[in-house]
């Protein structure tokens, strides 16, 4: 049994290949596309990874900035991650926010999904 409150997340995207390119560039990892049942998806980690993860799937994203926010790890700090968000077609929508456990900023992906990028 998991001790995490969140066990899986799904992010709807209009163009799966465009979203894969965006998240791969920003997170500096090759995300794999899987075209099996029940629908095609792009997984953030291997399905055997014991940590909390999720996937992208073809769907209708909410209106820009109105859906839930998923926070992802900033692999090499906030500044470098923010630069990649912009370069890959997303938008940084906040300055860094400091909290006791680290810092993060809010962004949107090319579909308008709200994403936080967190650094410890």
KEPA-115932 format. One record per residue: x, y, z of N, C-alpha, C, O in turn. Coordinates in nm, 2 decimals. Atoms other than C-alpha are relative to their C-alpha. Layout:
<atoms>
@nx: X | ny: Y | nz: Z | cax: X | cay: Y | caz: Z | cx: X | cy: Y | cz: Z | ox: X | oy: Y | oz: Z
...
</atoms>
This chain:
<atoms>
@nx: 0.08 | ny: -0.12 | nz: 0.00 | cax: 0.00 | cay: 0.00 | caz: 0.00 | cx: 0.09 | cy: 0.12 | cz: 0.00 | ox: 0.19 | oy: 0.13 | oz: 0.07
@nx: -0.08 | ny: -0.13 | nz: 0.01 | cax: 0.13 | cay: 0.35 | caz: -0.09 | cx: -0.03 | cy: 0.09 | cz: 0.12 | ox: -0.14 | oy: 0.09 | oz: 0.17
@nx: 0.02 | ny: -0.10 | nz: -0.11 | cax: 0.18 | cay: 0.61 | caz: 0.18 | cx: -0.02 | cy: 0.13 | cz: -0.06 | ox: -0.04 | oy: 0.23 | oz: 0.02
@nx: 0.02 | ny: -0.13 | nz: 0.06 | cax: 0.15 | cay: 0.89 | caz: -0.07 | cx: -0.15 | cy: 0.02 | cz: -0.02 | ox: -0.23 | oy: -0.07 | oz: -0.05
@nx: 0.14 | ny: -0.04 | nz: 0.03 | cax: -0.18 | cay: 1.07 | caz: -0.11 | cx: -0.02 | cy: -0.01 | cz: -0.15 | ox: -0.13 | oy: -0.06 | oz: -0.20
@nx: 0.01 | ny: 0.01 | nz: 0.15 | cax: -0.12 | cay: 1.10 | caz: -0.49 | cx: 0.07 | cy: -0.12 | cz: -0.04 | ox: 0.19 | oy: -0.15 | oz: 0.00
@nx: -0.07 | ny: 0.12 | nz: 0.04 | cax: -0.04 | cay: 0.78 | caz: -0.66 | cx: 0.02 | cy: 0.00 | cz: -0.16 | ox: 0.10 | oy: -0.08 | oz: -0.21
@nx: -0.01 | ny: -0.01 | nz: 0.14 | cax: -0.09 | cay: 0.87 | caz: -1.03 | cx: -0.06 | cy: 0.13 | cz: -0.05 | ox: -0.16 | oy: 0.17 | oz: 0.01
@nx: 0.07 | ny: -0.11 | nz: 0.06 | cax: -0.17 | cay: 1.17 | caz: -1.25 | cx: 0.00 | cy: -0.01 | cz: -0.15 | ox: 0.08 | oy: -0.09 | oz: -0.21
@nx: 0.02 | ny: 0.00 | nz: 0.14 | cax: -0.29 | cay: 1.22 | caz: -1.60 | cx: -0.01 | cy: 0.14 | cz: -0.05 | ox: -0.09 | oy: 0.22 | oz: 0.01
@nx: 0.01 | ny: -0.13 | nz: 0.05 | cax: -0.24 | cay: 1.53 | caz: -1.81 | cx: -0.05 | cy: -0.01 | cz: -0.15 | ox: 0.01 | oy: -0.07 | oz: -0.23
@nx: 0.06 | ny: 0.01 | nz: 0.14 | cax: -0.47 | cay: 1.57 | caz: -2.12 | cx: 0.07 | cy: 0.10 | cz: -0.09 | ox: 0.10 | oy: 0.22 | oz: -0.05
@nx: -0.07 | ny: -0.08 | nz: 0.10 | cax: -0.30 | cay: 1.71 | caz: -2.43 | cx: -0.07 | cy: -0.01 | cz: -0.13 | ox: -0.12 | oy: -0.12 | oz: -0.17
@nx: 0.06 | ny: 0.01 | nz: 0.14 | cax: -0.43 | cay: 1.80 | caz: -2.78 | cx: 0.09 | cy: -0.07 | cz: -0.10 | ox: 0.03 | oy: -0.13 | oz: -0.19
@nx: -0.09 | ny: 0.06 | nz: 0.10 | cax: -0.12 | cay: 1.68 | caz: -2.96 | cx: 0.11 | cy: -0.08 | cz: 0.08 | ox: 0.19 | oy: -0.02 | oz: 0.14
@nx: -0.09 | ny: 0.08 | nz: -0.08 | cax: 0.06 | cay: 1.39 | caz: -2.79 | cx: 0.15 | cy: 0.01 | cz: -0.03 | ox: 0.23 | oy: 0.02 | oz: 0.06
@nx: -0.14 | ny: -0.02 | nz: 0.04 | cax: 0.38 | cay: 1.42 | caz: -2.99 | cx: 0.06 | cy: 0.13 | cz: 0.03 | ox: 0.17 | oy: 0.14 | oz: 0.08
@nx: -0.05 | ny: -0.13 | nz: -0.04 | cax: 0.41 | cay: 1.79 | caz: -2.93 | cx: 0.02 | cy: 0.01 | cz: 0.15 | ox: 0.12 | oy: 0.06 | oz: 0.19
@nx: -0.01 | ny: 0.00 | nz: -0.15 | cax: 0.35 | cay: 1.74 | caz: -2.56 | cx: 0.12 | cy: -0.08 | cz: 0.04 | ox: 0.19 | oy: -0.05 | oz: 0.14
@nx: -0.12 | ny: 0.09 | nz: -0.03 | cax: 0.61 | cay: 1.46 | caz: -2.55 | cx: 0.13 | cy: 0.08 | cz: -0.02 | ox: 0.22 | oy: 0.08 | oz: 0.06
@nx: -0.12 | ny: -0.08 | nz: 0.03 | cax: 0.86 | cay: 1.70 | caz: -2.71 | cx: 0.02 | cy: 0.10 | cz: 0.10 | ox: 0.13 | oy: 0.13 | oz: 0.15
@nx: -0.01 | ny: -0.11 | nz: -0.11 | cax: 0.78 | cay: 1.98 | caz: -2.46 | cx: 0.05 | cy: -0.06 | cz: 0.13 | ox: 0.15 | oy: -0.01 | oz: 0.18
@nx: -0.04 | ny: 0.06 | nz: -0.13 | cax: 0.81 | cay: 1.76 | caz: -2.15 | cx: 0.13 | cy: -0.06 | cz: 0.00 | ox: 0.21 | oy: -0.05 | oz: 0.10
@nx: -0.13 | ny: 0.06 | nz: 0.01 | cax: 1.11 | cay: 1.57 | caz: -2.27 | cx: 0.11 | cy: 0.11 | cz: 0.00 | ox: 0.21 | oy: 0.10 | oz: 0.07
@nx: -0.09 | ny: -0.11 | nz: 0.00 | cax: 1.29 | cay: 1.90 | caz: -2.34 | cx: 0.01 | cy: 0.07 | cz: 0.14 | ox: 0.12 | oy: 0.09 | oz: 0.19
@nx: 0.00 | ny: -0.07 | nz: -0.13 | cax: 1.19 | cay: 2.07 | caz: -2.01 | cx: 0.06 | cy: -0.09 | cz: 0.11 | ox: 0.14 | oy: -0.04 | oz: 0.19
@nx: -0.05 | ny: 0.09 | nz: -0.11 | cax: 1.26 | cay: 1.76 | caz: -1.79 | cx: 0.13 | cy: -0.06 | cz: -0.03 | ox: 0.19 | oy: -0.13 | oz: 0.06
@nx: -0.12 | ny: 0.06 | nz: 0.04 | cax: 1.57 | cay: 1.66 | caz: -1.98 | cx: 0.01 | cy: -0.15 | cz: 0.01 | ox: 0.10 | oy: -0.21 | oz: 0.07
@nx: 0.01 | ny: 0.15 | nz: 0.00 | cax: 1.46 | cay: 1.30 | caz: -2.02 | cx: -0.08 | cy: -0.04 | cz: -0.12 | ox: -0.17 | oy: 0.03 | oz: -0.16
@nx: 0.07 | ny: 0.05 | nz: 0.12 | cax: 1.34 | cay: 1.09 | caz: -2.31 | cx: -0.13 | cy: -0.07 | cz: 0.05 | ox: -0.12 | oy: -0.18 | oz: 0.11
@nx: 0.13 | ny: 0.06 | nz: -0.04 | cax: 0.97 | cay: 1.02 | caz: -2.24 | cx: -0.05 | cy: -0.09 | cz: -0.11 | ox: -0.04 | oy: -0.06 | oz: -0.23
@nx: 0.04 | ny: 0.10 | nz: 0.10 | cax: 0.84 | cay: 0.71 | caz: -2.41 | cx: -0.14 | cy: 0.00 | cz: -0.03 | ox: -0.23 | oy: 0.01 | oz: 0.05
@nx: 0.14 | ny: 0.01 | nz: 0.05 | cax: 0.53 | cay: 0.69 | caz: -2.62 | cx: -0.04 | cy: -0.15 | cz: 0.00 | ox: 0.04 | oy: -0.23 | oz: -0.05
@nx: 0.05 | ny: 0.13 | nz: 0.00 | cax: 0.32 | cay: 0.38 | caz: -2.57 | cx: -0.14 | cy: 0.00 | cz: -0.07 | ox: -0.23 | oy: 0.07 | oz: -0.03
@nx: 0.13 | ny: -0.01 | nz: 0.07 | cax: 0.04 | cay: 0.31 | caz: -2.82 | cx: -0.09 | cy: -0.12 | cz: 0.02 | ox: -0.17 | oy: -0.16 | oz: -0.07
@nx: 0.09 | ny: 0.11 | nz: -0.03 | cax: -0.13 | cay: 0.02 | caz: -2.65 | cx: -0.13 | cy: 0.04 | cz: 0.06 | ox: -0.17 | oy: 0.16 | oz: 0.06
@nx: 0.13 | ny: -0.03 | nz: -0.06 | cax: -0.47 | cay: -0.01 | caz: -2.48 | cx: 0.02 | cy: 0.05 | cz: 0.14 | ox: 0.12 | oy: 0.03 | oz: 0.20
@nx: 0.13 | ny: -0.04 | nz: 0.06 | cax: -0.67 | cay: 0.16 | caz: -2.35 | cx: 0.01 | cy: 0.12 | cz: -0.09 | ox: -0.08 | oy: 0.14 | oz: -0.17
@nx: -0.02 | ny: -0.11 | nz: 0.10 | cax: -0.53 | cay: 0.46 | caz: -2.54 | cx: 0.15 | cy: 0.03 | cz: 0.00 | ox: 0.23 | oy: -0.01 | oz: 0.09
@nx: -0.14 | ny: -0.04 | nz: 0.01 | cax: -0.19 | cay: 0.60 | caz: -2.65 | cx: 0.03 | cy: 0.09 | cz: 0.12 | ox: -0.05 | oy: 0.17 | oz: 0.17
@nx: -0.04 | ny: -0.09 | nz: -0.11 | cax: 0.01 | cay: 0.77 | caz: -2.38 | cx: 0.15 | cy: 0.02 | cz: 0.00 | ox: 0.22 | oy: -0.05 | oz: -0.07
@nx: -0.14 | ny: -0.02 | nz: -0.02 | cax: 0.35 | cay: 0.91 | caz: -2.29 | cx: 0.02 | cy: 0.00 | cz: 0.15 | ox: -0.03 | oy: 0.09 | oz: 0.22
@nx: -0.02 | ny: 0.01 | nz: -0.15 | cax: 0.47 | cay: 0.80 | caz: -1.95 | cx: 0.12 | cy: 0.08 | cz: 0.04 | ox: 0.22 | oy: 0.10 | oz: -0.03
@nx: -0.11 | ny: -0.08 | nz: -0.06 | cax: 0.69 | cay: 1.02 | caz: -1.73 | cx: 0.11 | cy: -0.09 | cz: 0.05 | ox: 0.23 | oy: -0.05 | oz: 0.05
@nx: -0.10 | ny: 0.10 | nz: -0.05 | cax: 0.86 | cay: 0.71 | caz: -1.58 | cx: -0.04 | cy: -0.13 | cz: -0.05 | ox: -0.15 | oy: -0.15 | oz: -0.10
@nx: 0.03 | ny: 0.14 | nz: 0.03 | cax: 0.88 | cay: 0.34 | caz: -1.64 | cx: -0.11 | cy: -0.04 | cz: 0.10 | ox: -0.11 | oy: 0.00 | oz: 0.22
@nx: 0.11 | ny: 0.04 | nz: -0.08 | cax: 0.57 | cay: 0.18 | caz: -1.50 | cx: 0.04 | cy: -0.08 | cz: 0.13 | ox: -0.04 | oy: -0.09 | oz: 0.22
@nx: -0.05 | ny: 0.07 | nz: -0.12 | cax: 0.78 | cay: -0.02 | caz: -1.25 | cx: 0.07 | cy: 0.09 | cz: 0.10 | ox: 0.10 | oy: 0.05 | oz: 0.21
@nx: -0.05 | ny: -0.10 | nz: -0.09 | cax: 0.91 | cay: 0.30 | caz: -1.09 | cx: -0.08 | cy: 0.01 | cz: 0.13 | ox: -0.21 | oy: 0.02 | oz: 0.11
@nx: 0.08 | ny: 0.00 | nz: -0.12 | cax: 0.80 | cay: 0.29 | caz: -0.72 | cx: -0.05 | cy: 0.14 | cz: 0.04 | ox: -0.13 | oy: 0.15 | oz: 0.13
@nx: 0.04 | ny: -0.13 | nz: -0.04 | cax: 0.76 | cay: 0.67 | caz: -0.70 | cx: -0.13 | cy: 0.04 | cz: -0.07 | ox: -0.18 | oy: -0.03 | oz: -0.16
@nx: 0.12 | ny: -0.06 | nz: 0.06 | cax: 0.45 | cay: 0.88 | caz: -0.79 | cx: 0.03 | cy: 0.05 | cz: -0.14 | ox: 0.14 | oy: 0.11 | oz: -0.15
@nx: -0.03 | ny: -0.04 | nz: 0.14 | cax: 0.43 | cay: 0.94 | caz: -1.16 | cx: -0.14 | cy: 0.01 | cz: -0.07 | ox: -0.24 | oy: 0.01 | oz: -0.01
@nx: 0.12 | ny: -0.01 | nz: 0.08 | cax: 0.18 | cay: 0.98 | caz: -1.44 | cx: 0.03 | cy: 0.00 | cz: -0.15 | ox: 0.14 | oy: -0.05 | oz: -0.19
@nx: -0.02 | ny: 0.00 | nz: 0.14 | cax: 0.13 | cay: 1.02 | caz: -1.81 | cx: -0.08 | cy: 0.11 | cz: -0.07 | ox: -0.17 | oy: 0.17 | oz: -0.01
@nx: 0.07 | ny: -0.09 | nz: 0.09 | cax: 0.02 | cay: 1.24 | caz: -2.10 | cx: -0.09 | cy: -0.09 | cz: -0.08 | ox: -0.06 | oy: -0.20 | oz: -0.11
@nx: 0.09 | ny: 0.07 | nz: 0.09 | cax: -0.28 | cay: 1.13 | caz: -2.30 | cx: -0.08 | cy: 0.09 | cz: -0.09 | ox: -0.10 | oy: 0.21 | oz: -0.05
@nx: 0.08 | ny: -0.08 | nz: 0.09 | cax: -0.48 | cay: 1.25 | caz: -2.59 | cx: -0.14 | cy: 0.03 | cz: 0.06 | ox: -0.21 | oy: -0.06 | oz: 0.10
@nx: 0.13 | ny: -0.04 | nz: -0.07 | cax: -0.77 | cay: 1.45 | caz: -2.44 | cx: -0.02 | cy: 0.15 | cz: -0.02 | ox: 0.06 | oy: 0.22 | oz: -0.09
@nx: 0.03 | ny: -0.14 | nz: 0.01 | cax: -0.92 | cay: 1.79 | caz: -2.41 | cx: 0.05 | cy: 0.07 | cz: 0.13 | ox: -0.01 | oy: 0.06 | oz: 0.24
@nx: -0.05 | ny: -0.08 | nz: -0.12 | cax: -0.72 | cay: 2.02 | caz: -2.18 | cx: -0.10 | cy: 0.10 | cz: 0.05 | ox: -0.18 | oy: 0.15 | oz: -0.03
@nx: 0.09 | ny: -0.11 | nz: -0.04 | cax: -0.91 | cay: 2.26 | caz: -1.96 | cx: 0.04 | cy: 0.13 | cz: -0.05 | ox: 0.15 | oy: 0.15 | oz: -0.11
@nx: -0.04 | ny: -0.14 | nz: 0.04 | cax: -0.91 | cay: 2.63 | caz: -2.04 | cx: 0.13 | cy: 0.04 | cz: 0.07 | ox: 0.15 | oy: 0.00 | oz: 0.18
@nx: -0.14 | ny: -0.03 | nz: -0.05 | cax: -0.56 | cay: 2.77 | caz: -1.99 | cx: -0.01 | cy: 0.05 | cz: 0.14 | ox: -0.08 | oy: 0.15 | oz: 0.17
@nx: -0.01 | ny: -0.04 | nz: -0.14 | cax: -0.48 | cay: 2.80 | caz: -1.62 | cx: -0.11 | cy: -0.04 | cz: 0.09 | ox: -0.11 | oy: 0.01 | oz: 0.20
@nx: 0.12 | ny: 0.02 | nz: -0.08 | cax: -0.81 | cay: 2.66 | caz: -1.50 | cx: 0.00 | cy: -0.14 | cz: 0.06 | ox: -0.08 | oy: -0.16 | oz: 0.16
@nx: 0.00 | ny: 0.14 | nz: -0.05 | cax: -0.73 | cay: 2.29 | caz: -1.43 | cx: 0.09 | cy: -0.01 | cz: 0.12 | ox: 0.14 | oy: 0.09 | oz: 0.17
@nx: -0.09 | ny: 0.02 | nz: -0.11 | cax: -0.54 | cay: 2.13 | caz: -1.15 | cx: 0.15 | cy: 0.03 | cz: -0.04 | ox: 0.18 | oy: 0.03 | oz: -0.15
@nx: -0.14 | ny: -0.02 | nz: 0.02 | cax: -0.17 | cay: 2.20 | caz: -1.11 | cx: 0.08 | cy: -0.12 | cz: 0.05 | ox: 0.07 | oy: -0.17 | oz: 0.16
@nx: -0.09 | ny: 0.11 | nz: -0.03 | cax: 0.08 | cay: 1.91 | caz: -1.12 | cx: 0.14 | cy: 0.06 | cz: 0.02 | ox: 0.18 | oy: 0.14 | oz: -0.06
@nx: -0.13 | ny: -0.05 | nz: -0.03 | cax: 0.42 | cay: 1.99 | caz: -0.96 | cx: 0.10 | cy: -0.11 | cz: -0.04 | ox: 0.09 | oy: -0.22 | oz: 0.01
@nx: -0.10 | ny: 0.09 | nz: 0.04 | cax: 0.72 | cay: 1.83 | caz: -1.13 | cx: 0.14 | cy: 0.05 | cz: 0.05 | ox: 0.15 | oy: 0.16 | oz: 0.08
@nx: -0.14 | ny: -0.03 | nz: -0.05 | cax: 1.09 | cay: 1.82 | caz: -1.03 | cx: 0.07 | cy: 0.09 | cz: -0.11 | ox: 0.06 | oy: 0.06 | oz: -0.23
@nx: -0.09 | ny: -0.08 | nz: 0.08 | cax: 1.31 | cay: 2.09 | caz: -1.18 | cx: 0.14 | cy: -0.06 | cz: 0.00 | ox: 0.21 | oy: -0.05 | oz: 0.10
@nx: -0.12 | ny: 0.09 | nz: -0.01 | cax: 1.60 | cay: 1.87 | caz: -1.28 | cx: 0.13 | cy: 0.06 | cz: 0.03 | ox: 0.22 | oy: 0.00 | oz: 0.08
@nx: -0.13 | ny: -0.07 | nz: -0.03 | cax: 1.88 | cay: 2.13 | caz: -1.26 | cx: -0.02 | cy: 0.14 | cz: 0.04 | ox: 0.05 | oy: 0.23 | oz: 0.01
@nx: 0.02 | ny: -0.13 | nz: -0.06 | cax: 1.73 | cay: 2.42 | caz: -1.08 | cx: -0.11 | cy: 0.08 | cz: -0.08 | ox: -0.14 | oy: 0.05 | oz: -0.19
@nx: 0.12 | ny: -0.08 | nz: 0.06 | cax: 1.45 | cay: 2.68 | caz: -1.15 | cx: 0.04 | cy: 0.08 | cz: -0.12 | ox: -0.04 | oy: 0.08 | oz: -0.22
@nx: -0.04 | ny: -0.09 | nz: 0.11 | cax: 1.64 | cay: 2.92 | caz: -1.38 | cx: 0.01 | cy: -0.08 | cz: -0.13 | ox: -0.04 | oy: -0.04 | oz: -0.23
@nx: -0.02 | ny: 0.08 | nz: 0.12 | cax: 1.75 | cay: 2.65 | caz: -1.63 | cx: -0.13 | cy: -0.06 | cz: -0.04 | ox: -0.16 | oy: -0.07 | oz: -0.16
@nx: 0.13 | ny: 0.06 | nz: 0.04 | cax: 1.41 | cay: 2.48 | caz: -1.62 | cx: -0.09 | cy: 0.10 | cz: -0.06 | ox: -0.16 | oy: 0.07 | oz: -0.16
@nx: 0.08 | ny: -0.11 | nz: 0.05 | cax: 1.23 | cay: 2.81 | caz: -1.67 | cx: 0.04 | cy: 0.03 | cz: -0.15 | ox: -0.05 | oy: 0.06 | oz: -0.23
@nx: -0.05 | ny: -0.03 | nz: 0.14 | cax: 1.45 | cay: 2.88 | caz: -1.98 | cx: -0.05 | cy: -0.11 | cz: -0.10 | ox: -0.09 | oy: -0.07 | oz: -0.21
@nx: 0.05 | ny: 0.11 | nz: 0.09 | cax: 1.36 | cay: 2.54 | caz: -2.12 | cx: -0.15 | cy: 0.00 | cz: -0.02 | ox: -0.20 | oy: -0.03 | oz: -0.13
@nx: 0.14 | ny: -0.01 | nz: 0.02 | cax: 0.99 | cay: 2.59 | caz: -2.06 | cx: -0.03 | cy: 0.10 | cz: -0.11 | ox: -0.11 | oy: 0.07 | oz: -0.20
@nx: 0.02 | ny: -0.10 | nz: 0.11 | cax: 1.00 | cay: 2.91 | caz: -2.27 | cx: 0.05 | cy: -0.04 | cz: -0.13 | ox: -0.03 | oy: -0.03 | oz: -0.23
@nx: -0.05 | ny: 0.05 | nz: 0.13 | cax: 1.22 | cay: 2.76 | caz: -2.54 | cx: -0.08 | cy: -0.11 | cz: -0.06 | ox: -0.09 | oy: -0.12 | oz: -0.19
@nx: 0.08 | ny: 0.11 | nz: 0.05 | cax: 0.99 | cay: 2.46 | caz: -2.57 | cx: -0.14 | cy: 0.04 | cz: -0.03 | ox: -0.22 | oy: -0.05 | oz: -0.07
@nx: 0.14 | ny: -0.05 | nz: 0.03 | cax: 0.67 | cay: 2.67 | caz: -2.62 | cx: -0.09 | cy: 0.01 | cz: 0.11 | ox: -0.21 | oy: 0.04 | oz: 0.09
@nx: 0.08 | ny: -0.02 | nz: -0.11 | cax: 0.54 | cay: 2.69 | caz: -2.27 | cx: 0.02 | cy: 0.15 | cz: 0.05 | ox: 0.09 | oy: 0.23 | oz: -0.01
@nx: -0.01 | ny: -0.13 | nz: -0.06 | cax: 0.50 | cay: 3.00 | caz: -2.05 | cx: 0.03 | cy: -0.01 | cz: 0.15 | ox: -0.04 | oy: -0.09 | oz: 0.22
@nx: -0.02 | ny: -0.01 | nz: -0.14 | cax: 0.64 | cay: 3.08 | caz: -1.71 | cx: -0.10 | cy: 0.11 | cz: 0.05 | ox: -0.10 | oy: 0.22 | oz: 0.00
@nx: 0.10 | ny: -0.09 | nz: -0.04 | cax: 0.36 | cay: 3.25 | caz: -1.52 | cx: 0.01 | cy: 0.06 | cz: 0.14 | ox: -0.07 | oy: 0.13 | oz: 0.19
@nx: -0.02 | ny: -0.06 | nz: -0.13 | cax: 0.51 | cay: 3.33 | caz: -1.18 | cx: 0.15 | cy: 0.01 | cz: 0.02 | ox: 0.23 | oy: -0.06 | oz: -0.04
@nx: -0.14 | ny: 0.00 | nz: -0.05 | cax: 0.84 | cay: 3.43 | caz: -1.02 | cx: 0.01 | cy: -0.12 | cz: 0.09 | ox: -0.08 | oy: -0.18 | oz: 0.13
@nx: -0.02 | ny: 0.10 | nz: -0.10 | cax: 1.00 | cay: 3.17 | caz: -0.80 | cx: -0.07 | cy: 0.03 | cz: 0.14 | ox: -0.06 | oy: 0.14 | oz: 0.18
@nx: 0.07 | ny: -0.01 | nz: -0.12 | cax: 0.81 | cay: 3.11 | caz: -0.48 | cx: 0.08 | cy: -0.09 | cz: 0.10 | ox: 0.10 | oy: -0.21 | oz: 0.08
@nx: -0.08 | ny: 0.07 | nz: -0.11 | cax: 1.01 | cay: 3.01 | caz: -0.16 | cx: -0.10 | cy: -0.05 | cz: 0.10 | ox: -0.19 | oy: 0.02 | oz: 0.15
@nx: 0.07 | ny: 0.06 | nz: -0.11 | cax: 0.86 | cay: 2.77 | caz: 0.09 | cx: 0.10 | cy: -0.08 | cz: 0.08 | ox: 0.21 | oy: -0.10 | oz: 0.03
@nx: -0.10 | ny: 0.07 | nz: -0.09 | cax: 1.02 | cay: 2.58 | caz: 0.38 | cx: 0.07 | cy: -0.12 | cz: -0.07 | ox: 0.19 | oy: -0.14 | oz: -0.04
@nx: -0.06 | ny: 0.12 | nz: 0.06 | cax: 1.09 | cay: 2.27 | caz: 0.17 | cx: 0.07 | cy: 0.02 | cz: -0.13 | ox: 0.13 | oy: -0.07 | oz: -0.19
@nx: -0.07 | ny: -0.03 | nz: 0.13 | cax: 1.23 | cay: 2.44 | caz: -0.14 | cx: -0.06 | cy: 0.12 | cz: -0.07 | ox: -0.11 | oy: 0.21 | oz: 0.00
@nx: 0.06 | ny: -0.11 | nz: 0.08 | cax: 1.11 | cay: 2.67 | caz: -0.42 | cx: -0.06 | cy: -0.05 | cz: -0.13 | ox: -0.02 | oy: -0.16 | oz: -0.18
@nx: 0.06 | ny: 0.04 | nz: 0.12 | cax: 0.90 | cay: 2.65 | caz: -0.73 | cx: -0.05 | cy: 0.12 | cz: -0.08 | ox: -0.06 | oy: 0.23 | oz: -0.02
@nx: 0.07 | ny: -0.10 | nz: 0.08 | cax: 0.74 | cay: 2.84 | caz: -1.01 | cx: -0.11 | cy: -0.06 | cz: -0.08 | ox: -0.11 | oy: -0.18 | oz: -0.10
@nx: 0.11 | ny: 0.05 | nz: 0.08 | cax: 0.42 | cay: 2.81 | caz: -1.20 | cx: 0.02 | cy: 0.03 | cz: -0.15 | ox: 0.08 | oy: 0.13 | oz: -0.18
@nx: -0.01 | ny: -0.02 | nz: 0.15 | cax: 0.41 | cay: 2.76 | caz: -1.58 | cx: -0.12 | cy: -0.06 | cz: -0.06 | ox: -0.20 | oy: -0.13 | oz: 0.01
@nx: 0.09 | ny: 0.07 | nz: 0.08 | cax: 0.18 | cay: 2.64 | caz: -1.85 | cx: 0.07 | cy: -0.07 | cz: -0.11 | ox: 0.16 | oy: -0.02 | oz: -0.17
@nx: -0.05 | ny: 0.07 | nz: 0.11 | cax: 0.25 | cay: 2.38 | caz: -2.11 | cx: -0.06 | cy: 0.06 | cz: -0.13 | ox: -0.15 | oy: 0.14 | oz: -0.12
@nx: 0.05 | ny: -0.06 | nz: 0.12 | cax: 0.17 | cay: 2.45 | caz: -2.48 | cx: -0.16 | cy: -0.02 | cz: -0.01 | ox: -0.22 | oy: 0.05 | oz: -0.09
@nx: 0.15 | ny: 0.02 | nz: 0.00 | cax: -0.19 | cay: 2.32 | caz: -2.41 | cx: -0.07 | cy: 0.09 | cz: 0.10 | ox: -0.19 | oy: 0.09 | oz: 0.11
@nx: 0.06 | ny: -0.08 | nz: -0.11 | cax: -0.24 | cay: 2.56 | caz: -2.12 | cx: -0.01 | cy: -0.07 | cz: 0.13 | ox: -0.06 | oy: -0.01 | oz: 0.23
@nx: 0.00 | ny: 0.07 | nz: -0.13 | cax: -0.21 | cay: 2.29 | caz: -1.85 | cx: 0.09 | cy: 0.07 | cz: 0.10 | ox: 0.20 | oy: 0.11 | oz: 0.07
@nx: -0.07 | ny: -0.06 | nz: -0.11 | cax: -0.10 | cay: 2.44 | caz: -1.52 | cx: 0.10 | cy: -0.10 | cz: 0.06 | ox: 0.07 | oy: -0.21 | oz: 0.10
@nx: -0.11 | ny: 0.09 | nz: -0.05 | cax: 0.24 | cay: 2.29 | caz: -1.41 | cx: 0.08 | cy: 0.09 | cz: 0.09 | ox: 0.11 | oy: 0.20 | oz: 0.07
@nx: -0.10 | ny: -0.05 | nz: -0.09 | cax: 0.46 | cay: 2.37 | caz: -1.12 | cx: 0.13 | cy: -0.07 | cz: -0.01 | ox: 0.13 | oy: -0.19 | oz: -0.03
@nx: -0.13 | ny: 0.06 | nz: 0.00 | cax: 0.83 | cay: 2.31 | caz: -1.13 | cx: 0.07 | cy: 0.03 | cz: 0.13 | ox: 0.09 | oy: 0.15 | oz: 0.17
@nx: -0.05 | ny: -0.01 | nz: -0.14 | cax: 0.99 | cay: 2.24 | caz: -0.79 | cx: 0.15 | cy: -0.04 | cz: 0.01 | ox: 0.19 | oy: -0.13 | oz: -0.05
@nx: -0.14 | ny: 0.03 | nz: -0.03 | cax: 1.35 | cay: 2.25 | caz: -0.67 | cx: 0.02 | cy: 0.00 | cz: 0.15 | ox: -0.03 | oy: 0.09 | oz: 0.22
@nx: -0.02 | ny: 0.01 | nz: -0.15 | cax: 1.47 | cay: 2.14 | caz: -0.32 | cx: 0.13 | cy: 0.09 | cz: 0.03 | ox: 0.17 | oy: 0.09 | oz: 0.14
</atoms>
